Amino acid sequence: MRPAKTTVYLDRDAYQKLQRLARAQRRPAAELVREAVAEYARRHAPTRRPRSLGAGRSGRRDLGERAEHLLGGMGGSS
């Protein structure tokens, strides 16, 4: 994958903290920024719902309240 170049403006305090972290971890600051953006995107990306969700929808809103009545006779001994 070919990386895309972008510019990020940080306030002085955040920039200095980033530089200290990069030095302490012996990693480039850009690597820390990429890692942070990837994690943020992972946490905040919308989760995909399965296409099958709701496929068995009956259209009835009273199933939970009337389940015993609606299923009456099913599973009983003959």
N, CA, C, O and CB atoms as a CASP TS submission, in Angstrom:
PFRMAT TS
TARGET T0000
AUTHOR 0000-0000-0000
METHOD Language model
MODEL 1
PARENT N/A
ATOM      1  N   MET     1       0.852  -1.181   0.000  1.00  0.00           N
ATOM      2  CA  MET     1       0.000   0.000   0.000  1.00  0.00           C
ATOM      3  C   MET     1       0.895   1.241   0.000  1.00  0.00           C
ATOM      4  O   MET     1       1.842   1.354   0.778  1.00  0.00           O
ATOM      5  CB  MET     1      -0.968   0.000   1.233  1.00  0.00           C
ATOM      6  N   ARG     2       0.568   2.138  -0.876  1.00  0.00           N
ATOM      7  CA  ARG     2       1.339   3.372  -0.988  1.00  0.00           C
ATOM      8  C   ARG     2       0.741   4.424  -0.056  1.00  0.00           C
ATOM      9  O   ARG     2      -0.442   4.748  -0.165  1.00  0.00           O
ATOM     10  CB  ARG     2       1.362   3.884  -2.457  1.00  0.00           C
ATOM     11  N   PRO     3       1.548   4.956   0.856  1.00  0.00           N
ATOM     12  CA  PRO     3       0.996   5.936   1.802  1.00  0.00           C
ATOM     13  C   PRO     3       0.661   7.264   1.124  1.00  0.00           C
ATOM     14  O   PRO     3       1.307   7.674   0.159  1.00  0.00           O
ATOM     15  CB  PRO     3       1.984   6.178   2.943  1.00  0.00           C
ATOM     16  N   ALA     4      -0.366   7.919   1.656  1.00  0.00           N
ATOM     17  CA  ALA     4      -0.754   9.247   1.186  1.00  0.00           C
ATOM     18  C   ALA     4      -0.132  10.272   2.122  1.00  0.00           C
ATOM     19  O   ALA     4      -0.061  10.061   3.333  1.00  0.00           O
ATOM     20  CB  ALA     4      -2.315   9.406   1.126  1.00  0.00           C
ATOM     21  N   LYS     5       0.307  11.359   1.561  1.00  0.00           N
ATOM     22  CA  LYS     5       0.936  12.408   2.365  1.00  0.00           C
ATOM     23  C   LYS     5      -0.111  13.421   2.801  1.00  0.00           C
ATOM     24  O   LYS     5      -0.987  13.805   2.027  1.00  0.00           O
ATOM     25  CB  LYS     5       2.067  13.107   1.574  1.00  0.00           C
ATOM     26  N   THR     6      -0.002  13.847   4.058  1.00  0.00           N
ATOM     27  CA  THR     6      -0.912  14.860   4.577  1.00  0.00           C
ATOM     28  C   THR     6      -0.149  15.756   5.543  1.00  0.00           C
ATOM     29  O   THR     6       0.957  15.422   5.969  1.00  0.00           O
ATOM     30  CB  THR     6      -2.140  14.208   5.275  1.00  0.00           C
ATOM     31  N   THR     7      -0.730  16.868   5.880  1.00  0.00           N
ATOM     32  CA  THR     7      -0.139  17.790   6.845  1.00  0.00           C
ATOM     33  C   THR     7      -1.074  17.892   8.032  1.00  0.00           C
ATOM     34  O   THR     7      -2.282  18.062   7.867  1.00  0.00           O
ATOM     35  CB  THR     7       0.122  19.193   6.215  1.00  0.00           C
ATOM     36  N   VAL     8      -0.519  17.789   9.222  1.00  0.00           N
ATOM     37  CA  VAL     8      -1.304  17.895  10.450  1.00  0.00           C
ATOM     38  C   VAL     8      -0.725  19.039  11.267  1.00  0.00           C
ATOM     39  O   VAL     8       0.480  19.089  11.515  1.00  0.00           O
ATOM     40  CB  VAL     8      -1.295  16.549  11.264  1.00  0.00           C
ATOM     41  N   TYR     9      -1.585  19.953  11.683  1.00  0.00           N
ATOM     42  CA  TYR     9      -1.155  21.063  12.520  1.00  0.00           C
ATOM     43  C   TYR     9      -1.441  20.725  13.975  1.00  0.00           C
ATOM     44  O   TYR     9      -2.578  20.426  14.339  1.00  0.00           O
ATOM     45  CB  TYR     9      -1.863  22.381  12.108  1.00  0.00           C
ATOM     46  N   LEU    10      -0.415  20.773  14.794  1.00  0.00           N
ATOM     47  CA  LEU    10      -0.538  20.501  16.226  1.00  0.00           C
ATOM     48  C   LEU    10      -0.178  21.750  17.006  1.00  0.00           C
ATOM     49  O   LEU    10       0.654  22.547  16.573  1.00  0.00           O
ATOM     50  CB  LEU    10       0.362  19.315  16.649  1.00  0.00           C
ATOM     51  N   ASP    11      -0.813  21.917  18.167  1.00  0.00           N
ATOM     52  CA  ASP    11      -0.374  23.032  19.002  1.00  0.00           C
ATOM     53  C   ASP    11       1.002  22.670  19.575  1.00  0.00           C
ATOM     54  O   ASP    11       1.384  21.500  19.604  1.00  0.00           O
ATOM     55  CB  ASP    11      -1.415  23.338  20.153  1.00  0.00           C
ATOM     56  N   ARG    12       1.721  23.665  20.017  1.00  0.00           N
ATOM     57  CA  ARG    12       3.106  23.475  20.445  1.00  0.00           C
ATOM     58  C   ARG    12       3.234  22.403  21.535  1.00  0.00           C
ATOM     59  O   ARG    12       4.151  21.582  21.493  1.00  0.00           O
ATOM     60  CB  ARG    12       3.676  24.795  20.950  1.00  0.00           C
ATOM     61  N   ASP    13       2.336  22.412  22.490  1.00  0.00           N
ATOM     62  CA  ASP    13       2.404  21.447  23.593  1.00  0.00           C
ATOM     63  C   ASP    13       2.238  20.013  23.079  1.00  0.00           C
ATOM     64  O   ASP    13       2.998  19.123  23.462  1.00  0.00           O
ATOM     65  CB  ASP    13       1.320  21.760  24.648  1.00  0.00           C
ATOM     66  N   ALA    14       1.258  19.793  22.225  1.00  0.00           N
ATOM     67  CA  ALA    14       1.028  18.451  21.671  1.00  0.00           C
ATOM     68  C   ALA    14       2.227  18.010  20.831  1.00  0.00           C
ATOM     69  O   ALA    14       2.632  16.849  20.876  1.00  0.00           O
ATOM     70  CB  ALA    14      -0.266  18.427  20.813  1.00  0.00           C
ATOM     71  N   TYR    15       2.786  18.941  20.070  1.00  0.00           N
ATOM     72  CA  TYR    15       3.947  18.615  19.235  1.00  0.00           C
ATOM     73  C   TYR    15       5.146  18.209  20.092  1.00  0.00           C
ATOM     74  O   TYR    15       5.847  17.246  19.782  1.00  0.00           O
ATOM     75  CB  TYR    15       4.318  19.813  18.345  1.00  0.00           C
ATOM     76  N   GLN    16       5.364  18.939  21.146  1.00  0.00           N
ATOM     77  CA  GLN    16       6.489  18.619  22.036  1.00  0.00           C
ATOM     78  C   GLN    16       6.281  17.267  22.719  1.00  0.00           C
ATOM     79  O   GLN    16       7.232  16.498  22.860  1.00  0.00           O
ATOM     80  CB  GLN    16       6.666  19.723  23.098  1.00  0.00           C
ATOM     81  N   LYS    17       5.065  16.971  23.139  1.00  0.00           N
ATOM     82  CA  LYS    17       4.773  15.666  23.740  1.00  0.00           C
ATOM     83  C   LYS    17       5.000  14.550  22.730  1.00  0.00           C
ATOM     84  O   LYS    17       5.560  13.506  23.065  1.00  0.00           O
ATOM     85  CB  LYS    17       3.325  15.620  24.265  1.00  0.00           C
ATOM     86  N   LEU    18       4.569  14.771  21.502  1.00  0.00           N
ATOM     87  CA  LEU    18       4.769  13.778  20.450  1.00  0.00           C
ATOM     88  C   LEU    18       6.268  13.533  20.229  1.00  0.00           C
ATOM     89  O   LEU    18       6.699  12.388  20.099  1.00  0.00           O
ATOM     90  CB  LEU    18       4.094  14.238  19.134  1.00  0.00           C
ATOM     91  N   GLN    19       7.041  14.590  20.187  1.00  0.00           N
ATOM     92  CA  GLN    19       8.485  14.447  19.983  1.00  0.00           C
ATOM     93  C   GLN    19       9.135  13.689  21.140  1.00  0.00           C
ATOM     94  O   GLN    19      10.005  12.847  20.918  1.00  0.00           O
ATOM     95  CB  GLN    19       9.140  15.826  19.824  1.00  0.00           C
ATOM     96  N   ARG    20       8.720  13.983  22.366  1.00  0.00           N
ATOM     97  CA  ARG    20       9.276  13.265  23.525  1.00  0.00           C
ATOM     98  C   ARG    20       8.923  11.781  23.471  1.00  0.00           C
ATOM     99  O   ARG    20       9.769  10.924  23.730  1.00  0.00           O
ATOM    100  CB  ARG    20       8.758  13.880  24.843  1.00  0.00           C
ATOM    101  N   LEU    21       7.665  11.483  23.131  1.00  0.00           N
ATOM    102  CA  LEU    21       7.253  10.084  23.010  1.00  0.00           C
ATOM    103  C   LEU    21       8.062   9.364  21.931  1.00  0.00           C
ATOM    104  O   LEU    21       8.513   8.235  22.128  1.00  0.00           O
ATOM    105  CB  LEU    21       5.753   9.995  22.691  1.00  0.00           C
ATOM    106  N   ALA    22       8.235  10.020  20.811  1.00  0.00           N
ATOM    107  CA  ALA    22       8.978   9.415  19.702  1.00  0.00           C
ATOM    108  C   ALA    22      10.419   9.123  20.111  1.00  0.00           C
ATOM    109  O   ALA    22      10.946   8.052  19.810  1.00  0.00           O
ATOM    110  CB  ALA    22       8.954  10.338  18.469  1.00  0.00           C
ATOM    111  N   ARG    23      11.052  10.065  20.792  1.00  0.00           N
ATOM    112  CA  ARG    23      12.429   9.840  21.256  1.00  0.00           C
ATOM    113  C   ARG    23      12.487   8.709  22.274  1.00  0.00           C
ATOM    114  O   ARG    23      13.368   7.852  22.204  1.00  0.00           O
ATOM    115  CB  ARG    23      13.009  11.126  21.868  1.00  0.00           C
ATOM    116  N   ALA    24      11.549   8.704  23.223  1.00  0.00           N
ATOM    117  CA  ALA    24      11.540   7.676  24.268  1.00  0.00           C
ATOM    118  C   ALA    24      11.329   6.283  23.686  1.00  0.00           C
ATOM    119  O   ALA    24      11.880   5.304  24.188  1.00  0.00           O
ATOM    120  CB  ALA    24      10.452   7.978  25.297  1.00  0.00           C
ATOM    121  N   GLN    25      10.531   6.197  22.628  1.00  0.00           N
ATOM    122  CA  GLN    25      10.241   4.899  22.016  1.00  0.00           C
ATOM    123  C   GLN    25      11.178   4.578  20.854  1.00  0.00           C
ATOM    124  O   GLN    25      11.106   3.507  20.251  1.00  0.00           O
ATOM    125  CB  GLN    25       8.806   4.865  21.534  1.00  0.00           C
ATOM    126  N   ARG    26      12.064   5.538  20.557  1.00  0.00           N
ATOM    127  CA  ARG    26      13.002   5.383  19.435  1.00  0.00           C
ATOM    128  C   ARG    26      12.273   5.032  18.138  1.00  0.00           C
ATOM    129  O   ARG    26      12.642   4.113  17.407  1.00  0.00           O
ATOM    130  CB  ARG    26      14.041   4.298  19.758  1.00  0.00           C
ATOM    131  N   ARG    27      11.219   5.813  17.892  1.00  0.00           N
ATOM    132  CA  ARG    27      10.416   5.634  16.690  1.00  0.00           C
ATOM    133  C   ARG    27      10.169   6.998  16.068  1.00  0.00           C
ATOM    134  O   ARG    27      10.163   8.005  16.777  1.00  0.00           O
ATOM    135  CB  ARG    27       9.074   4.912  17.008  1.00  0.00           C
ATOM    136  N   PRO    28       9.968   7.050  14.770  1.00  0.00           N
ATOM    137  CA  PRO    28       9.655   8.343  14.150  1.00  0.00           C
ATOM    138  C   PRO    28       8.295   8.866  14.617  1.00  0.00           C
ATOM    139  O   PRO    28       7.362   8.091  14.829  1.00  0.00           O
ATOM    140  CB  PRO    28       9.671   8.218  12.616  1.00  0.00           C
ATOM    141  N   ALA    29       8.194  10.164  14.773  1.00  0.00           N
ATOM    142  CA  ALA    29       6.931  10.781  15.198  1.00  0.00           C
ATOM    143  C   ALA    29       5.819  10.450  14.199  1.00  0.00           C
ATOM    144  O   ALA    29       4.675  10.229  14.596  1.00  0.00           O
ATOM    145  CB  ALA    29       7.091  12.321  15.337  1.00  0.00           C
ATOM    146  N   ALA    30       6.148  10.416  12.921  1.00  0.00           N
ATOM    147  CA  ALA    30       5.137  10.106  11.901  1.00  0.00           C
ATOM    148  C   ALA    30       4.543   8.722  12.114  1.00  0.00           C
ATOM    149  O   ALA    30       3.357   8.507  11.866  1.00  0.00           O
ATOM    150  CB  ALA    30       5.745  10.201  10.500  1.00  0.00           C
ATOM    151  N   GLU    31       5.366   7.782  12.573  1.00  0.00           N
ATOM    152  CA  GLU    31       4.864   6.430  12.843  1.00  0.00           C
ATOM    153  C   GLU    31       3.854   6.448  13.989  1.00  0.00           C
ATOM    154  O   GLU    31       2.839   5.753  13.942  1.00  0.00           O
ATOM    155  CB  GLU    31       6.030   5.475  13.177  1.00  0.00           C
ATOM    156  N   LEU    32       4.138   7.243  15.011  1.00  0.00           N
ATOM    157  CA  LEU    32       3.210   7.360  16.137  1.00  0.00           C
ATOM    158  C   LEU    32       1.893   7.990  15.696  1.00  0.00           C
ATOM    159  O   LEU    32       0.822   7.577  16.143  1.00  0.00           O
ATOM    160  CB  LEU    32       3.839   8.190  17.266  1.00  0.00           C
ATOM    161  N   VAL    33       1.971   8.985  14.822  1.00  0.00           N
ATOM    162  CA  VAL    33       0.760   9.640  14.325  1.00  0.00           C
ATOM    163  C   VAL    33      -0.056   8.650  13.495  1.00  0.00           C
ATOM    164  O   VAL    33      -1.274   8.574  13.656  1.00  0.00           O
ATOM    165  CB  VAL    33       1.117  10.897  13.483  1.00  0.00           C
ATOM    166  N   ARG    34       0.597   7.890  12.608  1.00  0.00           N
ATOM    167  CA  ARG    34      -0.123   6.899  11.799  1.00  0.00           C
ATOM    168  C   ARG    34      -0.807   5.873  12.695  1.00  0.00           C
ATOM    169  O   ARG    34      -1.956   5.498  12.459  1.00  0.00           O
ATOM    170  CB  ARG    34       0.840   6.192  10.820  1.00  0.00           C
ATOM    171  N   GLU    35      -0.097   5.425  13.719  1.00  0.00           N
ATOM    172  CA  GLU    35      -0.656   4.441  14.650  1.00  0.00           C
ATOM    173  C   GLU    35      -1.876   5.009  15.375  1.00  0.00           C
ATOM    174  O   GLU    35      -2.894   4.333  15.523  1.00  0.00           O
ATOM    175  CB  GLU    35       0.409   4.000  15.671  1.00  0.00           C
ATOM    176  N   ALA    36      -1.759   6.256  15.823  1.00  0.00           N
ATOM    177  CA  ALA    36      -2.860   6.897  16.545  1.00  0.00           C
ATOM    178  C   ALA    36      -4.078   7.087  15.640  1.00  0.00           C
ATOM    179  O   ALA    36      -5.208   6.861  16.073  1.00  0.00           O
ATOM    180  CB  ALA    36      -2.409   8.253  17.112  1.00  0.00           C
ATOM    181  N   VAL    37      -3.865   7.492  14.407  1.00  0.00           N
ATOM    182  CA  VAL    37      -4.975   7.689  13.471  1.00  0.00           C
ATOM    183  C   VAL    37      -5.640   6.358  13.156  1.00  0.00           C
ATOM    184  O   VAL    37      -6.867   6.277  13.104  1.00  0.00           O
ATOM    185  CB  VAL    37      -4.483   8.361  12.172  1.00  0.00           C
ATOM    186  N   ALA    38      -4.846   5.314  12.946  1.00  0.00           N
ATOM    187  CA  ALA    38      -5.403   3.992  12.650  1.00  0.00           C
ATOM    188  C   ALA    38      -6.264   3.492  13.805  1.00  0.00           C
ATOM    189  O   ALA    38      -7.345   2.946  13.584  1.00  0.00           O
ATOM    190  CB  ALA    38      -4.278   2.988  12.358  1.00  0.00           C
ATOM    191  N   GLU    39      -5.791   3.675  15.032  1.00  0.00           N
ATOM    192  CA  GLU    39      -6.563   3.231  16.194  1.00  0.00           C
ATOM    193  C   GLU    39      -7.845   4.037  16.341  1.00  0.00           C
ATOM    194  O   GLU    39      -8.901   3.478  16.634  1.00  0.00           O
ATOM    195  CB  GLU    39      -5.724   3.344  17.469  1.00  0.00           C
ATOM    196  N   TYR    40      -7.759   5.337  16.143  1.00  0.00           N
ATOM    197  CA  TYR    40      -8.953   6.189  16.228  1.00  0.00           C
ATOM    198  C   TYR    40      -9.979   5.763  15.185  1.00  0.00           C
ATOM    199  O   TYR    40     -11.165   5.638  15.490  1.00  0.00           O
ATOM    200  CB  TYR    40      -8.580   7.679  16.035  1.00  0.00           C
ATOM    201  N   ALA    41      -9.528   5.544  13.968  1.00  0.00           N
ATOM    202  CA  ALA    41     -10.437   5.138  12.893  1.00  0.00           C
ATOM    203  C   ALA    41     -11.071   3.785  13.203  1.00  0.00           C
ATOM    204  O   ALA    41     -12.255   3.579  12.938  1.00  0.00           O
ATOM    205  CB  ALA    41      -9.691   5.078  11.548  1.00  0.00           C
ATOM    206  N   ARG    42     -10.294   2.869  13.758  1.00  0.00           N
ATOM    207  CA  ARG    42     -10.829   1.552  14.105  1.00  0.00           C
ATOM    208  C   ARG    42     -11.911   1.674  15.171  1.00  0.00           C
ATOM    209  O   ARG    42     -12.954   1.027  15.076  1.00  0.00           O
ATOM    210  CB  ARG    42      -9.705   0.625  14.595  1.00  0.00           C
ATOM    211  N   ARG    43     -11.669   2.490  16.172  1.00  0.00           N
ATOM    212  CA  ARG    43     -12.631   2.644  17.270  1.00  0.00           C
ATOM    213  C   ARG    43     -13.909   3.346  16.853  1.00  0.00           C
ATOM    214  O   ARG    43     -14.985   3.044  17.369  1.00  0.00           O
ATOM    215  CB  ARG    43     -11.998   3.403  18.398  1.00  0.00           C
ATOM    216  N   HIS    44     -13.796   4.284  15.922  1.00  0.00           N
ATOM    217  CA  HIS    44     -14.938   5.131  15.587  1.00  0.00           C
ATOM    218  C   HIS    44     -15.595   4.785  14.257  1.00  0.00           C
ATOM    219  O   HIS    44     -16.592   5.405  13.889  1.00  0.00           O
ATOM    220  CB  HIS    44     -14.509   6.557  15.562  1.00  0.00           C
ATOM    221  N   ALA    45     -15.071   3.830  13.544  1.00  0.00           N
ATOM    222  CA  ALA    45     -15.677   3.441  12.267  1.00  0.00           C
ATOM    223  C   ALA    45     -17.012   2.756  12.549  1.00  0.00           C
ATOM    224  O   ALA    45     -17.129   1.980  13.497  1.00  0.00           O
ATOM    225  CB  ALA    45     -14.727   2.497  11.450  1.00  0.00           C
ATOM    226  N   PRO    46     -18.005   3.044  11.731  1.00  0.00           N
ATOM    227  CA  PRO    46     -19.292   2.366  11.940  1.00  0.00           C
ATOM    228  C   PRO    46     -19.138   0.869  11.702  1.00  0.00           C
ATOM    229  O   PRO    46     -18.441   0.435  10.784  1.00  0.00           O
ATOM    230  CB  PRO    46     -20.383   2.950  11.005  1.00  0.00           C
ATOM    231  N   THR    47     -19.795   0.104  12.535  1.00  0.00           N
ATOM    232  CA  THR    47     -19.726  -1.344  12.368  1.00  0.00           C
ATOM    233  C   THR    47     -20.783  -1.759  11.360  1.00  0.00           C
ATOM    234  O   THR    47     -21.904  -1.250  11.371  1.00  0.00           O
ATOM    235  CB  THR    47     -19.926  -2.086  13.727  1.00  0.00           C
ATOM    236  N   ARG    48     -20.417  -2.679  10.495  1.00  0.00           N
ATOM    237  CA  ARG    48     -21.355  -3.163   9.487  1.00  0.00           C
ATOM    238  C   ARG    48     -22.282  -4.186  10.113  1.00  0.00           C
ATOM    239  O   ARG    48     -21.851  -5.084  10.836  1.00  0.00           O
ATOM    240  CB  ARG    48     -20.608  -3.773   8.278  1.00  0.00           C
ATOM    241  N   ARG    49     -23.559  -4.032   9.824  1.00  0.00           N
ATOM    242  CA  ARG    49     -24.543  -4.998  10.295  1.00  0.00           C
ATOM    243  C   ARG    49     -24.668  -6.092   9.252  1.00  0.00           C
ATOM    244  O   ARG    49     -24.625  -5.809   8.055  1.00  0.00           O
ATOM    245  CB  ARG    49     -25.921  -4.323  10.569  1.00  0.00           C
ATOM    246  N   PRO    50     -24.820  -7.323   9.677  1.00  0.00           N
ATOM    247  CA  PRO    50     -24.995  -8.410   8.710  1.00  0.00           C
ATOM    248  C   PRO    50     -26.235  -8.179   7.860  1.00  0.00           C
ATOM    249  O   PRO    50     -27.248  -7.683   8.355  1.00  0.00           O
ATOM    250  CB  PRO    50     -25.092  -9.765   9.428  1.00  0.00           C
ATOM    251  N   ARG    51     -26.158  -8.539   6.577  1.00  0.00           N
ATOM    252  CA  ARG    51     -27.293  -8.360   5.683  1.00  0.00           C
ATOM    253  C   ARG    51     -28.498  -9.177   6.134  1.00  0.00           C
ATOM    254  O   ARG    51     -29.644  -8.815   5.866  1.00  0.00           O
ATOM    255  CB  ARG    51     -26.908  -8.743   4.265  1.00  0.00           C
ATOM    256  N   SER    52     -28.226 -10.279   6.820  1.00  0.00           N
ATOM    257  CA  SER    52     -29.316 -11.155   7.226  1.00  0.00           C
ATOM    258  C   SER    52     -30.090 -10.614   8.430  1.00  0.00           C
ATOM    259  O   SER    52     -31.143 -11.150   8.775  1.00  0.00           O
ATOM    260  CB  SER    52     -28.774 -12.527   7.546  1.00  0.00           C
ATOM    261  N   LEU    53     -29.589  -9.577   9.060  1.00  0.00           N
ATOM    262  CA  LEU    53     -30.256  -9.015  10.222  1.00  0.00           C
ATOM    263  C   LEU    53     -31.646  -8.527   9.832  1.00  0.00           C
ATOM    264  O   LEU    53     -31.790  -7.677   8.954  1.00  0.00           O
ATOM    265  CB  LEU    53     -29.425  -7.867  10.827  1.00  0.00           C
ATOM    266  N   GLY    54     -32.646  -9.060  10.476  1.00  0.00           N
ATOM    267  CA  GLY    54     -34.017  -8.665  10.200  1.00  0.00           C
ATOM    268  C   GLY    54     -34.666  -9.465   9.085  1.00  0.00           C
ATOM    269  O   GLY    54     -35.817  -9.206   8.735  1.00  0.00           O
ATOM    270  N   ALA    55     -33.953 -10.432   8.520  1.00  0.00           N
ATOM    271  CA  ALA    55     -34.499 -11.212   7.403  1.00  0.00           C
ATOM    272  C   ALA    55     -35.731 -12.010   7.822  1.00  0.00           C
ATOM    273  O   ALA    55     -36.618 -12.252   7.004  1.00  0.00           O
ATOM    274  CB  ALA    55     -33.434 -12.158   6.848  1.00  0.00           C
ATOM    275  N   GLY    56     -35.792 -12.417   9.081  1.00  0.00           N
ATOM    276  CA  GLY    56     -36.927 -13.203   9.548  1.00  0.00           C
ATOM    277  C   GLY    56     -38.002 -12.370  10.206  1.00  0.00           C
ATOM    278  O   GLY    56     -38.845 -12.903  10.928  1.00  0.00           O
ATOM    279  N   ARG    57     -37.987 -11.092   9.974  1.00  0.00           N
ATOM    280  CA  ARG    57     -38.943 -10.180  10.607  1.00  0.00           C
ATOM    281  C   ARG    57     -40.363 -10.538  10.190  1.00  0.00           C
ATOM    282  O   ARG    57     -40.652 -10.677   9.002  1.00  0.00           O
ATOM    283  CB  ARG    57     -38.628  -8.711  10.237  1.00  0.00           C
ATOM    284  N   SER    58     -41.238 -10.684  11.162  1.00  0.00           N
ATOM    285  CA  SER    58     -42.612 -11.101  10.883  1.00  0.00           C
ATOM    286  C   SER    58     -43.542  -9.928  10.631  1.00  0.00           C
ATOM    287  O   SER    58     -44.584 -10.076   9.991  1.00  0.00           O
ATOM    288  CB  SER    58     -43.143 -11.922  12.027  1.00  0.00           C
ATOM    289  N   GLY    59     -43.166  -8.773  11.130  1.00  0.00           N
ATOM    290  CA  GLY    59     -44.053  -7.626  11.016  1.00  0.00           C
ATOM    291  C   GLY    59     -44.995  -7.500  12.197  1.00  0.00           C
ATOM    292  O   GLY    59     -45.700  -6.500  12.328  1.00  0.00           O
ATOM    293  N   ARG    60     -45.011  -8.510  13.059  1.00  0.00           N
ATOM    294  CA  ARG    60     -45.878  -8.471  14.244  1.00  0.00           C
ATOM    295  C   ARG    60     -45.093  -7.882  15.406  1.00  0.00           C
ATOM    296  O   ARG    60     -43.919  -8.197  15.601  1.00  0.00           O
ATOM    297  CB  ARG    60     -46.415  -9.896  14.604  1.00  0.00           C
ATOM    298  N   ARG    61     -45.744  -7.037  16.163  1.00  0.00           N
ATOM    299  CA  ARG    61     -45.083  -6.416  17.308  1.00  0.00           C
ATOM    300  C   ARG    61     -45.472  -7.083  18.625  1.00  0.00           C
ATOM    301  O   ARG    61     -44.948  -6.717  19.677  1.00  0.00           O
ATOM    302  CB  ARG    61     -45.419  -4.936  17.364  1.00  0.00           C
ATOM    303  N   ASP    62     -46.378  -8.051  18.582  1.00  0.00           N
ATOM    304  CA  ASP    62     -46.874  -8.654  19.818  1.00  0.00           C
ATOM    305  C   ASP    62     -46.335 -10.063  20.052  1.00  0.00           C
ATOM    306  O   ASP    62     -46.859 -10.776  20.908  1.00  0.00           O
ATOM    307  CB  ASP    62     -48.381  -8.690  19.797  1.00  0.00           C
ATOM    308  N   LEU    63     -45.319 -10.480  19.329  1.00  0.00           N
ATOM    309  CA  LEU    63     -44.827 -11.855  19.466  1.00  0.00           C
ATOM    310  C   LEU    63     -44.357 -12.178  20.881  1.00  0.00           C
ATOM    311  O   LEU    63     -44.656 -13.253  21.402  1.00  0.00           O
ATOM    312  CB  LEU    63     -43.695 -12.093  18.493  1.00  0.00           C
ATOM    313  N   GLY    64     -43.638 -11.277  21.493  1.00  0.00           N
ATOM    314  CA  GLY    64     -43.131 -11.532  22.841  1.00  0.00           C
ATOM    315  C   GLY    64     -44.247 -11.680  23.858  1.00  0.00           C
ATOM    316  O   GLY    64     -44.136 -12.470  24.796  1.00  0.00           O
ATOM    317  N   GLU    65     -45.314 -10.932  23.679  1.00  0.00           N
ATOM    318  CA  GLU    65     -46.419 -10.959  24.626  1.00  0.00           C
ATOM    319  C   GLU    65     -47.356 -12.145  24.381  1.00  0.00           C
ATOM    320  O   GLU    65     -47.975 -12.645  25.320  1.00  0.00           O
ATOM    321  CB  GLU    65     -47.198  -9.658  24.549  1.00  0.00           C
ATOM    322  N   ARG    66     -47.466 -12.596  23.134  1.00  0.00           N
ATOM    323  CA  ARG    66     -48.437 -13.623  22.782  1.00  0.00           C
ATOM    324  C   ARG    66     -47.774 -14.921  22.329  1.00  0.00           C
ATOM    325  O   ARG    66     -48.430 -15.758  21.708  1.00  0.00           O
ATOM    326  CB  ARG    66     -49.352 -13.112  21.697  1.00  0.00           C
ATOM    327  N   ALA    67     -46.498 -15.105  22.625  1.00  0.00           N
ATOM    328  CA  ALA    67     -45.766 -16.262  22.121  1.00  0.00           C
ATOM    329  C   ALA    67     -46.444 -17.581  22.472  1.00  0.00           C
ATOM    330  O   ALA    67     -46.601 -18.441  21.605  1.00  0.00           O
ATOM    331  CB  ALA    67     -44.359 -16.256  22.664  1.00  0.00           C
ATOM    332  N   GLU    68     -46.843 -17.752  23.715  1.00  0.00           N
ATOM    333  CA  GLU    68     -47.472 -19.020  24.127  1.00  0.00           C
ATOM    334  C   GLU    68     -48.751 -19.274  23.342  1.00  0.00           C
ATOM    335  O   GLU    68     -48.992 -20.395  22.893  1.00  0.00           O
ATOM    336  CB  GLU    68     -47.779 -19.007  25.636  1.00  0.00           C
ATOM    337  N   HIS    69     -49.560 -18.255  23.177  1.00  0.00           N
ATOM    338  CA  HIS    69     -50.809 -18.405  22.427  1.00  0.00           C
ATOM    339  C   HIS    69     -50.535 -18.729  20.958  1.00  0.00           C
ATOM    340  O   HIS    69     -51.138 -19.633  20.381  1.00  0.00           O
ATOM    341  CB  HIS    69     -51.653 -17.126  22.537  1.00  0.00           C
ATOM    342  N   LEU    70     -49.602 -17.960  20.364  1.00  0.00           N
ATOM    343  CA  LEU    70     -49.305 -18.144  18.954  1.00  0.00           C
ATOM    344  C   LEU    70     -48.662 -19.504  18.654  1.00  0.00           C
ATOM    345  O   LEU    70     -48.839 -20.056  17.568  1.00  0.00           O
ATOM    346  CB  LEU    70     -48.399 -17.037  18.482  1.00  0.00           C
ATOM    347  N   LEU    71     -47.914 -20.036  19.627  1.00  0.00           N
ATOM    348  CA  LEU    71     -47.252 -21.322  19.441  1.00  0.00           C
ATOM    349  C   LEU    71     -48.043 -22.466  20.047  1.00  0.00           C
ATOM    350  O   LEU    71     -47.550 -23.593  20.109  1.00  0.00           O
ATOM    351  CB  LEU    71     -45.871 -21.286  20.042  1.00  0.00           C
ATOM    352  N   GLY    72     -49.243 -22.200  20.486  1.00  0.00           N
ATOM    353  CA  GLY    72     -50.070 -23.201  21.142  1.00  0.00           C
ATOM    354  C   GLY    72     -50.184 -24.475  20.313  1.00  0.00           C
ATOM    355  O   GLY    72     -50.450 -24.423  19.112  1.00  0.00           O
ATOM    356  N   GLY    73     -49.981 -25.616  20.962  1.00  0.00           N
ATOM    357  CA  GLY    73     -50.104 -26.885  20.303  1.00  0.00           C
ATOM    358  C   GLY    73     -48.816 -27.385  19.668  1.00  0.00           C
ATOM    359  O   GLY    73     -48.703 -28.572  19.363  1.00  0.00           O
ATOM    360  N   MET    74     -47.862 -26.522  19.465  1.00  0.00           N
ATOM    361  CA  MET    74     -46.596 -26.965  18.863  1.00  0.00           C
ATOM    362  C   MET    74     -45.753 -27.686  19.925  1.00  0.00           C
ATOM    363  O   MET    74     -45.623 -27.213  21.054  1.00  0.00           O
ATOM    364  CB  MET    74     -45.805 -25.748  18.261  1.00  0.00           C
ATOM    365  N   GLY    75     -45.207 -28.793  19.559  1.00  0.00           N
ATOM    366  CA  GLY    75     -44.319 -29.527  20.463  1.00  0.00           C
ATOM    367  C   GLY    75     -45.048 -30.365  21.481  1.00  0.00           C
ATOM    368  O   GLY    75     -44.418 -31.051  22.286  1.00  0.00           O
ATOM    369  N   GLY    76     -46.342 -30.323  21.462  1.00  0.00           N
ATOM    370  CA  GLY    76     -47.114 -31.113  22.418  1.00  0.00           C
ATOM    371  C   GLY    76     -47.124 -32.586  22.016  1.00  0.00           C
ATOM    372  O   GLY    76     -46.859 -32.933  20.865  1.00  0.00           O
ATOM    373  N   SER    77     -47.425 -33.416  22.957  1.00  0.00           N
ATOM    374  CA  SER    77     -47.498 -34.845  22.658  1.00  0.00           C
ATOM    375  C   SER    77     -48.821 -35.162  21.954  1.00  0.00           C
ATOM    376  O   SER    77     -49.863 -34.595  22.285  1.00  0.00           O
ATOM    377  CB  SER    77     -47.355 -35.686  23.956  1.00  0.00           C
ATOM    378  N   SER    78     -48.765 -36.052  21.005  1.00  0.00           N
ATOM    379  CA  SER    78     -49.959 -36.390  20.220  1.00  0.00           C
ATOM    380  C   SER    78     -50.718 -37.534  20.830  1.00  0.00           C
ATOM    381  O   SER    78     -51.748 -37.946  20.296  1.00  0.00           O
ATOM    382  CB  SER    78     -49.584 -36.734  18.797  1.00  0.00           C
TER
END
